[in-house]
Amino acid sequence: VVVPFAAPGADGNASGCVTASPSTLIDEIIANPAGFYVNVHNAKHMREQYRLLRALAEHIGEVFSLMRPDNGHIVYVSPVYEAVWGRSCDSLYADPLSWLDAVHPDDQSRVRAAVNARSSGVAYEMDYRIVRPDGAIRHIRDRVIPICDETGIVCQIAAIATDVTDRRK
């Protein structure tokens, strides 16, 4: 039996699954019924919060992404990425820095310097251009917000990229 839980795992994520035999689960429920209820309630709450966040991210018309600060691993990117960058979300999950390949050559060094410094805990906003696979040039306003844990260490990085091409005309 696989049971979802809402406790931080070894990788720091606050969700996961535990595999246990039915008899072990029954023993746990008998030993600590309140704790089992709280974990199930927390898992349901976390799923609902995730569902709401995803609905928001998919409907705001901006590219919303969450990534890990240490390796840039993409935790989530909204489907709007495909419309703006002209590249698949799957390609970004597979290669988290592949979005940089689209940055206009004249903006590359500035954008790469900002990306390299983003885990330092400083929020920033910058404008740059991207070149889509179809050759179209889009102007992007990128806002990056480090998310810190209770000790002040950056644990996630949120980014909101807006296509401002039409505003520049």
DSSP file with accessible surface (Angstrom, degrees, kcal/mol):
  #  RESIDUE AA STRUCTURE BP1 BP2  ACC     N-H-->O    O-->H-N    N-H-->O    O-->H-N    TCO  KAPPA ALPHA  PHI   PSI    X-CA   Y-CA   Z-CA
    1    1 A V              0   0   91      0, 0.0    19,-2.4     0, 0.0     2,-0.5   0.000 360.0 360.0 360.0 133.4    0.0    0.0    0.0
    2    2 A V  E     -A   19   0A  89     17,-0.2    17,-0.2    15,-0.0    15,-0.0  -0.933 360.0-171.6-108.5 125.8    1.4    3.4   -0.9
    3    3 A V  E     -A   18   0A  24     15,-2.6    15,-2.2    -2,-0.5     2,-0.1  -0.964  19.7-128.7-120.8 128.3    0.2    6.3    1.3
    4    4 A P  E     -A   17   0A  58      0, 0.0     2,-0.3     0, 0.0    13,-0.2  -0.425  29.1-170.2 -69.7 149.3    0.9   10.0    0.7
    5    5 A F  E     -A   16   0A  52     11,-1.8    11,-1.1     2,-0.1    35,-0.1  -0.941  25.8-144.3-137.1 166.1    2.4   12.0    3.5
    6    6 A A        +     0   0   19     -2,-0.3     9,-0.1     9,-0.2     8,-0.0  -0.178  60.9 110.8-123.4  37.9    3.1   15.6    4.2
    7    7 A A  S    S-     0   0   41      6,-0.0     8,-0.1     1,-0.0    -2,-0.1  -0.873  77.6 -94.0-112.0 147.0    6.4   15.5    6.1
    8    8 A P        -     0   0  100      0, 0.0     6,-0.2     0, 0.0     2,-0.1  -0.347  43.4-149.8 -60.0 134.1    9.7   16.8    4.7
    9    9 A G    >   -     0   0   30      4,-2.6     3,-1.9     6,-0.2     7,-0.0  -0.266  36.6 -81.8 -92.5-173.2   11.7   14.1    3.0
   10   10 A A  T 3  S+     0   0  120      1,-0.3    -1,-0.0     2,-0.1     0, 0.0   0.820 130.4  53.1 -62.1 -29.6   15.4   13.7    2.7
   11   11 A D  T 3  S-     0   0   99      2,-0.1    -1,-0.3     1,-0.0     3,-0.1   0.404 119.5-108.6 -87.7   3.1   15.5   16.1   -0.3
   12   12 A G  S <  S+     0   0   55     -3,-1.9     2,-0.2     1,-0.3    -2,-0.1   0.374  73.6 137.9  89.3  -7.5   13.6   18.8    1.7
   13   13 A N        -     0   0   47      1,-0.1    -4,-2.6     2,-0.1    -1,-0.3  -0.512  53.3-138.4 -73.6 144.0   10.3   18.4   -0.3
   14   14 A A  S    S+     0   0   49     -6,-0.2     2,-0.3    -2,-0.2    -1,-0.1  -0.138  78.1  52.1 -96.5  37.7    7.2   18.5    1.9
   15   15 A S        +     0   0   70     -2,-0.1     2,-0.3    -8,-0.1    -6,-0.2  -0.982  56.9 118.4-160.1 161.3    5.4   15.7    0.2
   16   16 A G  E     -A    5   0A  30    -11,-1.1   -11,-1.8    -2,-0.3     2,-0.3  -0.984  48.0 -87.6 169.3-161.9    6.0   12.1   -0.9
   17   17 A C  E     -A    4   0A  84     -2,-0.3     2,-0.4   -13,-0.2   -15,-0.0  -0.978  19.7-155.4-139.0 151.8    4.8    8.6   -0.4
   18   18 A V  E     -A    3   0A  71    -15,-2.2   -15,-2.6    -2,-0.3     2,-0.5  -0.982  13.9-141.7-125.4 139.2    5.6    5.8    2.0
   19   19 A T  E     +A    2   0A 112     -2,-0.4     2,-0.3   -17,-0.2   -17,-0.2  -0.891  33.7 155.7-101.4 129.2    5.1    2.2    1.2
   20   20 A A        -     0   0   20    -19,-2.4    -2,-0.0    -2,-0.5     0, 0.0  -0.989  43.6-102.9-148.7 156.2    3.9    0.0    4.0
   21   21 A S     >  -     0   0   49     -2,-0.3     4,-2.2     1,-0.1     5,-0.2  -0.431  37.9-112.6 -74.8 155.1    2.0   -3.2    4.5
   22   22 A P  H  > S+     0   0   78      0, 0.0     4,-2.5     0, 0.0     5,-0.2   0.892 118.2  53.9 -55.9 -37.9   -1.7   -3.0    5.4
   23   23 A S  H  > S+     0   0   71      1,-0.2     4,-2.5     2,-0.2     5,-0.2   0.902 107.3  50.5 -66.9 -37.1   -0.9   -4.4    8.9
   24   24 A T  H  > S+     0   0   61      2,-0.2     4,-2.4     1,-0.2    -1,-0.2   0.924 110.9  49.2 -64.4 -42.1    1.8   -1.8    9.5
   25   25 A L  H  X S+     0   0   31     -4,-2.2     4,-2.6     2,-0.2    -2,-0.2   0.921 110.7  49.7 -62.9 -42.9   -0.7    0.9    8.5
   26   26 A I  H  X S+     0   0   94     -4,-2.5     4,-2.8     1,-0.2     5,-0.2   0.934 110.3  50.8 -62.4 -43.6   -3.3   -0.5   10.8
   27   27 A D  H  X S+     0   0  100     -4,-2.5     4,-2.6     1,-0.2    -1,-0.2   0.916 111.4  48.5 -58.6 -42.6   -0.8   -0.6   13.7
   28   28 A E  H  X S+     0   0  115     -4,-2.4     4,-2.3     2,-0.2    -1,-0.2   0.907 111.3  49.1 -65.1 -41.5    0.1    3.0   13.1
   29   29 A I  H  < S+     0   0   61     -4,-2.6    -2,-0.2     2,-0.2    -1,-0.2   0.930 113.7  46.3 -65.1 -42.4   -3.5    4.1   13.0
   30   30 A I  H  < S+     0   0  127     -4,-2.8    -2,-0.2     1,-0.2    -1,-0.2   0.930 115.0  47.0 -65.4 -43.0   -4.3    2.3   16.2
   31   31 A A  H  < S+     0   0   81     -4,-2.6    -1,-0.2     1,-0.2    -2,-0.2   0.855 134.5  10.0 -68.5 -34.0   -1.1    3.6   17.9
   32   32 A N     X  +     0   0   87     -4,-2.3     4,-2.1    -5,-0.2    -1,-0.2  -0.478  65.4 164.1-148.3  71.4   -1.7    7.2   16.8
   33   33 A P  H  > S+     0   0   81      0, 0.0     4,-2.3     0, 0.0     5,-0.2   0.881  81.1  52.4 -62.7 -35.6   -5.1    7.9   15.3
   34   34 A A  H  > S+     0   0   67      1,-0.2     4,-2.7     2,-0.2     5,-0.2   0.927 109.3  49.6 -66.8 -41.1   -4.8   11.6   15.6
   35   35 A G  H  > S+     0   0   18      2,-0.2     4,-2.5     1,-0.2    -1,-0.2   0.901 110.2  50.1 -64.9 -39.8   -1.4   11.7   13.9
   36   36 A F  H  X S+     0   0   73     -4,-2.1     4,-2.6    -8,-0.2     5,-0.2   0.947 111.6  48.7 -63.7 -44.1   -2.7    9.6   11.0
   37   37 A Y  H  X S+     0   0  151     -4,-2.3     4,-3.3     1,-0.2     5,-0.2   0.933 110.8  50.6 -61.1 -44.3   -5.7   11.9   10.6
   38   38 A V  H  X S+     0   0   67     -4,-2.7     4,-3.3     1,-0.2     5,-0.2   0.933 111.3  48.0 -61.2 -44.2   -3.4   15.0   10.7
   39   39 A N  H  X S+     0   0   73     -4,-2.5     4,-2.3     2,-0.2    -1,-0.2   0.921 114.6  45.2 -64.3 -41.8   -1.1   13.5    8.0
   40   40 A V  H  X S+     0   0   43     -4,-2.6     4,-2.4     2,-0.2    -2,-0.2   0.939 115.0  48.5 -66.1 -42.6   -4.0   12.6    5.8
   41   41 A H  H  X S+     0   0   89     -4,-3.3     4,-2.7    -5,-0.2    -2,-0.2   0.937 112.2  48.8 -61.7 -45.0   -5.6   16.0    6.3
   42   42 A N  H  X S+     0   0   62     -4,-3.3     4,-3.0    -5,-0.2    -1,-0.2   0.896 109.9  51.5 -62.5 -40.2   -2.3   17.7    5.6
   43   43 A A  H  X S+     0   0    8     -4,-2.3     4,-2.4    -5,-0.2    -1,-0.2   0.925 111.6  47.0 -63.2 -42.8   -1.8   15.7    2.4
   44   44 A K  H  X S+     0   0  123     -4,-2.4     4,-2.3     2,-0.2    -2,-0.2   0.924 113.3  49.0 -63.4 -42.5   -5.3   16.6    1.2
   45   45 A H  H  X S+     0   0   97     -4,-2.7     4,-2.8     1,-0.2    -2,-0.2   0.921 111.0  49.9 -62.9 -43.5   -4.7   20.3    2.1
   46   46 A M  H  X S+     0   0   59     -4,-3.0     4,-2.5     1,-0.2    -1,-0.2   0.906 110.2  50.1 -63.5 -41.3   -1.3   20.2    0.3
   47   47 A R  H  X S+     0   0  126     -4,-2.4     4,-2.5     2,-0.2    -1,-0.2   0.912 111.9  48.4 -62.4 -41.0   -3.0   18.7   -2.8
   48   48 A E  H  X S+     0   0   79     -4,-2.3     4,-2.5     2,-0.2    -2,-0.2   0.923 111.7  48.9 -65.6 -43.1   -5.7   21.4   -2.7
   49   49 A Q  H  X S+     0   0   95     -4,-2.8     4,-2.5     1,-0.2    -2,-0.2   0.915 112.2  49.0 -62.3 -41.8   -3.1   24.2   -2.4
   50   50 A Y  H  X S+     0   0  117     -4,-2.5     4,-2.8     2,-0.2     5,-0.2   0.920 110.0  51.7 -62.5 -43.0   -1.1   22.7   -5.3
   51   51 A R  H  X S+     0   0  132     -4,-2.5     4,-2.4     1,-0.2    -2,-0.2   0.930 112.1  46.1 -60.8 -43.3   -4.3   22.5   -7.4
   52   52 A L  H  X S+     0   0   80     -4,-2.5     4,-2.4     2,-0.2    -2,-0.2   0.917 113.0  49.1 -66.9 -43.1   -5.1   26.2   -6.7
   53   53 A L  H  X S+     0   0   71     -4,-2.5     4,-2.9     1,-0.2     5,-0.2   0.933 112.3  48.8 -61.6 -43.4   -1.5   27.3   -7.4
   54   54 A R  H  X S+     0   0  105     -4,-2.8     4,-2.3     2,-0.2    -2,-0.2   0.915 109.7  51.3 -64.3 -42.3   -1.4   25.4  -10.6
   55   55 A A  H  X S+     0   0   38     -4,-2.4     4,-0.7    -5,-0.2    -1,-0.2   0.926 113.1  46.1 -60.6 -43.3   -4.8   26.8  -11.7
   56   56 A L  H >X S+     0   0  107     -4,-2.4     3,-1.3     1,-0.2     4,-0.9   0.960 112.7  49.3 -62.5 -50.1   -3.5   30.3  -11.0
   57   57 A A  H 3< S+     0   0    2     -4,-2.9     3,-0.3     1,-0.3     5,-0.3   0.838 110.6  50.9 -61.1 -33.0   -0.2   29.8  -12.8
   58   58 A E  H 3< S+     0   0   64     -4,-2.3    -1,-0.3    -5,-0.2    -2,-0.2   0.628 116.1  40.1 -81.7 -10.5   -1.9   28.3  -15.9
   59   59 A H  H << S+     0   0  150     -3,-1.3    -1,-0.2    -4,-0.7    -2,-0.2   0.410  89.1  83.7-119.6   2.4   -4.3   31.3  -16.2
   60   60 A I  S  < S-     0   0   64     -4,-0.9    -2,-0.1    -3,-0.3    -3,-0.1   0.642  88.9-128.3 -84.4 -11.9   -2.3   34.4  -15.5
   61   61 A G  S    S+     0   0   56      1,-0.3   102,-0.3    -4,-0.3     2,-0.3   0.598  76.4  98.9  79.0   8.2   -0.8   34.7  -19.0
   62   62 A E  S    S-     0   0   47     -5,-0.3     2,-0.7   100,-0.1    -1,-0.3  -0.892  84.0-102.6-123.0 157.1    2.7   35.0  -17.7
   63   63 A V  E     -B  161   0B   6     98,-2.7    98,-2.8    -2,-0.3     2,-0.5  -0.709  41.4-172.7 -81.1 117.6    5.4   32.3  -17.4
   64   64 A F  E     +B  160   0B  31     -2,-0.7    14,-2.4    96,-0.2     2,-0.3  -0.945   8.8 170.2-112.5 131.4    5.6   31.3  -13.8
   65   65 A S  E     -BC 159  77B  13     94,-2.4    94,-2.4    -2,-0.5     2,-0.4  -0.990  23.1-157.7-141.7 152.7    8.3   28.9  -12.7
   66   66 A L  E     +BC 158  76B  30     10,-2.5     9,-2.7    -2,-0.3    10,-1.8  -0.990  22.9 171.1-124.4 136.0    9.8   27.5   -9.5
   67   67 A M  E     -BC 157  74B   8     90,-2.3    90,-2.6    -2,-0.4     7,-0.2  -0.954  36.2-103.8-142.1 162.3   13.3   26.2   -9.4
   68   68 A R     >  -     0   0   55      5,-2.2     4,-1.5    -2,-0.3    88,-0.2  -0.669  25.3-140.8 -85.0 140.8   15.9   25.0   -6.9
   69   69 A P  T  4 S+     0   0   26      0, 0.0    50,-0.2     0, 0.0    -1,-0.1   0.816  93.0  56.2 -74.5 -28.4   18.6   27.4   -6.2
   70   70 A D  T  4 S+     0   0  129      1,-0.2    49,-0.1    85,-0.1    86,-0.0   0.903 129.6   5.4 -75.2 -38.8   21.5   25.0   -6.0
   71   71 A N  T  4 S-     0   0  100      2,-0.1    -1,-0.2    25,-0.0     3,-0.1   0.384  92.5-117.0-127.7   1.7   21.2   23.3   -9.4
   72   72 A G     <  +     0   0    5     -4,-1.5     3,-0.0     1,-0.2    -2,-0.0   0.571  50.2 170.7  73.5   7.2   18.4   25.3  -11.2
   73   73 A H        -     0   0   75     -6,-0.1    -5,-2.2     1,-0.1     2,-0.6  -0.289  36.1-122.2 -53.9 128.3   16.3   22.1  -11.3
   74   74 A I  E     +C   67   0B   6     18,-0.2    -7,-0.3    19,-0.2     3,-0.1  -0.660  31.5 178.3 -79.4 120.1   12.8   23.2  -12.5
   75   75 A V  E    S-     0   0B  60     -9,-2.7     2,-0.3    -2,-0.6    -8,-0.2   0.839  72.2  -6.0 -85.8 -38.8   10.2   22.2  -10.0
   76   76 A Y  E     -C   66   0B  14    -10,-1.8   -10,-2.5     2,-0.0    -1,-0.4  -0.979  56.0-178.2-157.0 141.5    7.3   23.8  -12.0
   77   77 A V  E     -C   65   0B   5     -2,-0.3   -12,-0.2   -12,-0.2   -14,-0.1  -0.986  31.1-120.9-139.2 135.2    6.9   25.9  -15.2
   78   78 A S    >   -     0   0    0    -14,-2.4     3,-2.0    -2,-0.3     4,-0.3  -0.387  25.2-114.3 -73.2 153.1    3.5   27.0  -16.4
   79   79 A P  T >> S+     0   0   58      0, 0.0     3,-1.3     0, 0.0     4,-0.8   0.689 107.4  81.3 -61.7 -16.4    2.3   26.0  -19.9
   80   80 A V  H 3> S+     0   0   26    -18,-0.3     4,-2.3     1,-0.3     3,-0.3   0.791  75.7  75.8 -60.9 -24.0    2.5   29.7  -21.0
   81   81 A Y  H <>>S+     0   0    4     -3,-2.0     4,-2.9     1,-0.2     5,-0.6   0.902  91.4  53.3 -52.0 -43.4    6.3   29.0  -21.4
   82   82 A E  H <>5S+     0   0   90     -3,-1.3     4,-1.2    -4,-0.3    -1,-0.2   0.892 109.7  46.9 -63.4 -38.5    5.5   27.1  -24.6
   83   83 A A  H  <5S+     0   0   74     -4,-0.8    -1,-0.2    -3,-0.3    -2,-0.2   0.878 120.8  36.8 -71.0 -37.2    3.5   30.0  -26.1
   84   84 A V  H  <5S+     0   0   11     -4,-2.3    -2,-0.2     1,-0.1    -3,-0.2   0.949 128.1  30.4 -82.3 -51.7    6.1   32.7  -25.2
   85   85 A W  H  <5S-     0   0    6     -4,-2.9    -3,-0.2    -5,-0.3    -2,-0.2   0.693  94.5-132.8 -82.5 -21.1    9.4   30.8  -25.8
   86   86 A G  S  <<S+     0   0   29     -4,-1.2     2,-0.3    -5,-0.6    -4,-0.2   0.767  72.8 107.0  72.1  23.6    8.1   28.5  -28.6
   87   87 A R  S    S-     0   0   67     -6,-0.5    -1,-0.3    -5,-0.1    -2,-0.2  -0.932  75.4 -98.0-130.5 157.2    9.7   25.6  -26.8
   88   88 A S     >  -     0   0   49     -2,-0.3     4,-1.2     1,-0.1     3,-0.2  -0.383  17.3-131.2 -79.4 150.4    8.2   22.7  -24.9
   89   89 A C  H  > S+     0   0   12      1,-0.2     4,-2.5     2,-0.2     3,-0.3   0.881 109.8  61.0 -61.6 -37.4    7.9   22.6  -21.1
   90   90 A D  H  > S+     0   0  121      1,-0.2     4,-2.3     2,-0.2    -1,-0.2   0.874  99.5  54.6 -59.4 -37.1    9.4   19.1  -21.3
   91   91 A S  H  > S+     0   0   42      1,-0.2     4,-1.8     2,-0.2    -1,-0.2   0.876 109.3  48.3 -65.4 -33.0   12.5   20.5  -22.9
   92   92 A L  H  < S+     0   0    6     -4,-1.2   -18,-0.2    -3,-0.3     6,-0.2   0.898 110.2  50.0 -73.8 -40.5   12.9   22.9  -20.0
   93   93 A Y  H  < S+     0   0   82     -4,-2.5   -19,-0.2     1,-0.2    -2,-0.2   0.908 113.3  47.6 -61.5 -39.9   12.4   20.1  -17.4
   94   94 A A  H  < S+     0   0   88     -4,-2.3    -2,-0.2     1,-0.3    -1,-0.2   0.863 130.6  19.3 -69.5 -35.6   15.0   18.0  -19.2
   95   95 A D  S >< S-     0   0   83     -4,-1.8     3,-2.6    -5,-0.2     4,-0.3  -0.800  71.5-166.1-138.5  90.2   17.5   20.9  -19.5
   96   96 A P  T 3  S+     0   0   27      0, 0.0     3,-0.3     0, 0.0    -1,-0.1   0.691  88.4  47.3 -57.5 -20.8   16.7   23.6  -16.9
   97   97 A L  T >  S+     0   0   76      1,-0.2     3,-1.6     2,-0.1     4,-0.4   0.380  79.6 101.6-100.9   7.4   19.0   26.2  -18.5
   98   98 A S  G X   +     0   0    9     -3,-2.6     3,-1.3     1,-0.3     4,-0.4   0.776  68.7  69.9 -64.3 -23.9   17.8   25.6  -22.1
   99   99 A W  G >  S+     0   0   24     -3,-0.3     3,-1.3    -4,-0.3     4,-0.4   0.827  89.2  64.9 -61.4 -27.7   15.7   28.7  -21.9
  100  100 A L  G X  S+     0   0    3     -3,-1.6     3,-1.2     1,-0.3    -1,-0.3   0.780  86.6  69.7 -66.3 -25.5   19.0   30.7  -22.0
  101  101 A D  G <  S+     0   0   97     -3,-1.3    -1,-0.3    -4,-0.4    -2,-0.2   0.780  97.0  53.4 -61.7 -25.6   19.7   29.4  -25.5
  102  102 A A  G <  S+     0   0    2     -3,-1.3    29,-3.2    -4,-0.4    -1,-0.3   0.623  81.2 112.6 -84.5 -13.9   16.8   31.6  -26.7
  103  103 A V  B <  S-D  130   0B   4     -3,-1.2    27,-0.3    -4,-0.4     5,-0.1  -0.376  82.1-101.2 -65.0 133.6   18.2   34.8  -25.1
  104  104 A H    >>  -     0   0   29     25,-2.8     3,-2.2     1,-0.1     4,-1.1  -0.250  29.2-119.4 -53.6 137.6   19.3   37.3  -27.8
  105  105 A P  T 34 S+     0   0   96      0, 0.0     3,-0.5     0, 0.0     4,-0.5   0.836 113.3  56.3 -52.0 -36.4   23.1   37.2  -28.3
  106  106 A D  T 34 S+     0   0  119      1,-0.2     4,-0.2     2,-0.1    -2,-0.1   0.695 113.9  40.3 -70.2 -17.8   23.4   40.9  -27.3
  107  107 A D  T <> S+     0   0   13     -3,-2.2     4,-2.4    22,-0.1     5,-0.3   0.496  89.1  96.4-105.2  -6.9   21.7   40.2  -23.9
  108  108 A Q  H  X S+     0   0   37     -4,-1.1     4,-3.0    -3,-0.5     5,-0.3   0.892  82.1  46.4 -54.2 -53.2   23.4   36.8  -23.2
  109  109 A S  H  > S+     0   0   97     -4,-0.5     4,-2.1     1,-0.2    -1,-0.2   0.914 114.4  47.8 -63.6 -40.0   26.2   38.0  -20.8
  110  110 A R  H  > S+     0   0  105      2,-0.2     4,-1.8    -4,-0.2    -1,-0.2   0.930 115.4  44.4 -65.6 -43.4   23.9   40.2  -18.8
  111  111 A V  H  X S+     0   0    1     -4,-2.4     4,-2.5     1,-0.2    -2,-0.2   0.932 112.6  51.3 -69.8 -42.9   21.2   37.5  -18.4
  112  112 A R  H  X S+     0   0   95     -4,-3.0     4,-2.5    -5,-0.3    -1,-0.2   0.896 108.0  53.1 -63.4 -36.5   23.7   34.7  -17.6
  113  113 A A  H  X S+     0   0   60     -4,-2.1     4,-1.2    -5,-0.3    -1,-0.2   0.919 110.2  47.7 -64.0 -40.8   25.4   36.9  -14.9
  114  114 A A  H  X S+     0   0   18     -4,-1.8     4,-0.8     2,-0.2     3,-0.3   0.918 111.3  50.5 -66.1 -41.9   22.0   37.4  -13.3
  115  115 A V  H >< S+     0   0   11     -4,-2.5     3,-0.9     1,-0.2     4,-0.3   0.919 108.3  52.6 -62.5 -41.6   21.2   33.7  -13.4
  116  116 A N  H 3< S+     0   0  130     -4,-2.5     3,-0.3     1,-0.2    -1,-0.2   0.795 114.4  42.8 -65.5 -26.1   24.5   32.9  -11.8
  117  117 A A  H >< S+     0   0   54     -4,-1.2     3,-1.9    -3,-0.3     5,-0.4   0.500  85.3  97.4 -97.2  -3.1   23.8   35.3   -8.9
  118  118 A R  G X< S+     0   0   20     -3,-0.9     3,-1.0    -4,-0.8    -1,-0.2   0.754  74.9  60.5 -66.5 -24.2   20.2   34.3   -8.3
  119  119 A S  G 3  S+     0   0   60     -4,-0.3    35,-0.3    -3,-0.3    -1,-0.3   0.530  81.8  86.8 -79.7   0.0   20.8   31.9   -5.4
  120  120 A S  G <  S-     0   0   81     -3,-1.9    -1,-0.2     2,-0.1    -2,-0.1   0.607 107.9-108.3 -75.8  -9.8   22.4   34.7   -3.4
  121  121 A G  S <  S+     0   0   34     -3,-1.0     2,-0.5     1,-0.3    -2,-0.1   0.589  76.8 128.4  97.0  10.5   19.0   35.8   -2.1
  122  122 A V        -     0   0   93     -5,-0.4    -1,-0.3    -4,-0.2     2,-0.2  -0.888  50.8-140.3-105.6 125.2   18.6   39.0   -4.0
  123  123 A A        +     0   0   61     -2,-0.5     2,-0.3    22,-0.1    22,-0.2  -0.490  28.5 176.7 -75.1 149.8   15.4   39.6   -6.0
  124  124 A Y  E     - E   0 144B  53     20,-1.9    20,-3.0    -2,-0.2     2,-0.4  -0.986  24.5-152.2-150.8 163.3   15.8   41.3   -9.3
  125  125 A E  E     + E   0 143B 116     -2,-0.3     2,-0.3    18,-0.2    18,-0.2  -0.998  24.0 165.7-135.1 135.2   13.9   42.4  -12.4
  126  126 A M  E     - E   0 142B  27     16,-2.4    16,-3.3    -2,-0.4     2,-0.4  -0.993  27.4-136.1-150.1 154.1   15.4   42.7  -15.8
  127  127 A D  E     + E   0 141B  49     -2,-0.3     2,-0.3    14,-0.2    14,-0.2  -0.893  33.7 151.0-108.5 141.9   14.4   43.1  -19.4
  128  128 A Y  E     - E   0 140B   6     12,-2.2    12,-3.5    -2,-0.4     2,-0.3  -0.954  36.9-110.3-157.2 172.0   15.9   41.1  -22.3
  129  129 A R  E     - E   0 139B  63     -2,-0.3   -25,-2.8    10,-0.2     2,-0.3  -0.839  20.9-160.9-110.1 150.2   15.0   39.7  -25.7
  130  130 A I  E     -DE 103 138B   0      8,-2.5     8,-2.3    -2,-0.3     2,-0.6  -0.919  12.9-140.5-123.3 155.4   14.5   36.1  -26.8
  131  131 A V  E     - E   0 137B  47    -29,-3.2     6,-0.2    -2,-0.3     5,-0.1  -0.972  22.2-145.7-114.9 113.9   14.7   34.7  -30.3
  132  132 A R    >   -     0   0   52      4,-3.0     3,-2.5    -2,-0.6   -46,-0.2  -0.322  28.9-103.6 -73.4 161.5   12.0   32.0  -30.8
  133  133 A P  T 3  S+     0   0   89      0, 0.0    -1,-0.1     0, 0.0   -47,-0.1   0.816 123.6  58.1 -56.6 -26.7   12.6   29.0  -33.0
  134  134 A D  T 3  S-     0   0  108      2,-0.1     3,-0.1     1,-0.1   -48,-0.0   0.427 122.3-107.8 -83.9   3.2   10.4   30.6  -35.7
  135  135 A G  S <  S+     0   0   48     -3,-2.5     2,-0.1     1,-0.3    -1,-0.1   0.307  73.0 140.4  91.6  -9.4   12.8   33.7  -35.7
  136  136 A A        -     0   0   36     -5,-0.1    -4,-3.0     1,-0.1     2,-0.5  -0.431  46.5-137.8 -68.7 139.5   10.4   36.0  -33.9
  137  137 A I  E     -E  131   0B  80     -6,-0.2     2,-0.4    -2,-0.1    -6,-0.2  -0.885  21.2-170.9-100.6 127.5   12.0   38.3  -31.3
  138  138 A R  E     -E  130   0B  56     -8,-2.3    -8,-2.5    -2,-0.5     2,-0.5  -0.919  18.9-133.8-117.8 144.2   10.1   38.8  -28.1
  139  139 A H  E     -E  129   0B  47     -2,-0.4    25,-2.6   -10,-0.2    26,-0.7  -0.876  26.4-163.8 -98.2 128.7   10.8   41.3  -25.3
  140  140 A I  E     -EF 128 163B   0    -12,-3.5   -12,-2.2    -2,-0.5     2,-0.6  -0.913  17.9-159.2-118.2 136.4   10.7   39.7  -21.8
  141  141 A R  E     -EF 127 162B  69     21,-2.6    21,-2.8    -2,-0.4     2,-0.5  -0.977  21.7-165.6-109.5 117.7   10.4   41.3  -18.4
  142  142 A D  E     -EF 126 161B  12    -16,-3.3   -16,-2.4    -2,-0.6     2,-0.5  -0.921  10.0-169.6-112.2 124.9   11.7   38.8  -15.9
  143  143 A R  E     -EF 125 160B  68     17,-2.5    17,-2.6    -2,-0.5     2,-0.5  -0.972   6.8-167.2-113.5 126.8   11.1   39.1  -12.1
  144  144 A V  E     -EF 124 159B   5    -20,-3.0   -20,-1.9    -2,-0.5    15,-0.2  -0.959   4.8-175.4-120.4 128.2   13.0   36.7   -9.9
  145  145 A I  E     - F   0 158B  73     13,-3.3    13,-2.8    -2,-0.5     2,-0.2  -0.967  17.4-142.5-127.0 113.9   12.1   36.3   -6.3
  146  146 A P  E     - F   0 157B  18      0, 0.0     2,-0.6     0, 0.0    11,-0.2  -0.543  13.4-147.2 -72.1 139.8   14.2   34.1   -3.9
  147  147 A I  E     - F   0 156B  71      9,-3.2     8,-2.9    -2,-0.2     9,-1.7  -0.956  17.4-160.2-110.7 118.9   12.1   32.2   -1.4
  148  148 A C  E     - F   0 154B  62     -2,-0.6     6,-0.2     6,-0.3     2,-0.0  -0.712  11.6-128.3-102.1 151.2   13.9   31.7    1.9
  149  149 A D    >   -     0   0   53      4,-2.7     3,-2.0    -2,-0.3    -1,-0.1  -0.174  49.0 -80.4 -81.1-175.9   13.2   29.3    4.7
  150  150 A E  T 3  S+     0   0  178      1,-0.3    -1,-0.1     2,-0.1    -2,-0.0   0.709 131.5  54.0 -65.2 -15.6   12.8   30.3    8.3
  151  151 A T  T 3  S-     0   0   98      2,-0.2    -1,-0.3     0, 0.0     3,-0.1   0.448 119.9-106.2 -96.0  -0.8   16.6   30.6    8.7
  152  152 A G  S <  S+     0   0   49     -3,-2.0     2,-0.4     1,-0.3    -2,-0.1   0.483  74.2 138.0  92.0   4.1   17.0   32.9    5.7
  153  153 A I        -     0   0  106      1,-0.1    -4,-2.7     2,-0.0     2,-0.4  -0.680  61.5-113.1 -86.0 134.1   18.5   30.3    3.4
  154  154 A V  E     + F   0 148B  19     -2,-0.4    -6,-0.3   -35,-0.3     3,-0.1  -0.518  43.6 165.4 -67.4 120.7   17.2   30.4   -0.2
  155  155 A C  E     +     0   0B  53     -8,-2.9     2,-0.3    -2,-0.4    -7,-0.2   0.618  63.4  13.8-112.4 -21.1   15.2   27.2   -0.7
  156  156 A Q  E     - F   0 147B  41     -9,-1.7    -9,-3.2   -88,-0.2     2,-0.4  -0.976  61.8-143.3-147.3 158.0   13.3   28.0   -3.9
  157  157 A I  E     -BF  67 146B   0    -90,-2.6   -90,-2.3    -2,-0.3     2,-0.4  -0.997  13.9-160.4-126.1 125.7   13.5   30.6   -6.6
  158  158 A A  E     -BF  66 145B   9    -13,-2.8   -13,-3.3    -2,-0.4     2,-0.4  -0.857   9.5-172.9-102.9 140.9   10.3   31.9   -8.2
  159  159 A A  E     -BF  65 144B   7    -94,-2.4   -94,-2.4    -2,-0.4     2,-0.5  -0.998  12.7-167.3-135.2 139.9   10.3   33.6  -11.5
  160  160 A I  E     -BF  64 143B  36    -17,-2.6   -17,-2.5    -2,-0.4     2,-0.5  -0.982  10.3-169.5-126.6 114.6    7.6   35.5  -13.4
  161  161 A A  E     -BF  63 142B   6    -98,-2.8   -98,-2.7    -2,-0.5     2,-0.5  -0.932   3.1-166.2-109.6 125.4    8.4   36.2  -17.1
  162  162 A T  E     - F   0 141B   8    -21,-2.8   -21,-2.6    -2,-0.5     2,-0.9  -0.931  21.5-132.3-114.2 131.5    6.1   38.6  -19.0
  163  163 A D  E     + F   0 140B  41     -2,-0.5   -23,-0.2  -102,-0.3     3,-0.2  -0.730  31.3 171.1 -79.5 108.8    6.1   39.0  -22.7
  164  164 A V    >>  +     0   0    3    -25,-2.6     4,-1.1    -2,-0.9     3,-0.5   0.176  38.8 115.5-106.1  17.5    6.1   42.8  -23.0
  165  165 A T  G >4 S+     0   0    9    -26,-0.7     3,-0.9     1,-0.3     4,-0.5   0.907  76.0  49.5 -55.3 -47.9    6.7   42.9  -26.8
  166  166 A D  G >4 S+     0   0  114      1,-0.3     3,-0.7    -3,-0.2    -1,-0.3   0.820 107.0  55.9 -65.7 -28.3    3.3   44.5  -27.6
  167  167 A R  G <4 S+     0   0  171     -3,-0.5    -1,-0.3     1,-0.2    -2,-0.2   0.734 101.4  58.7 -73.7 -22.8    3.9   47.2  -24.9
  168  168 A R  G <<        0   0  140     -4,-1.1    -1,-0.2    -3,-0.9    -2,-0.2   0.555 360.0 360.0 -84.2 -10.5    7.1   48.3  -26.6
  169  169 A K    <         0   0  191     -3,-0.7    -3,-0.0    -4,-0.5    -4,-0.0  -0.446 360.0 360.0 -82.4 360.0    5.5   49.1  -29.9
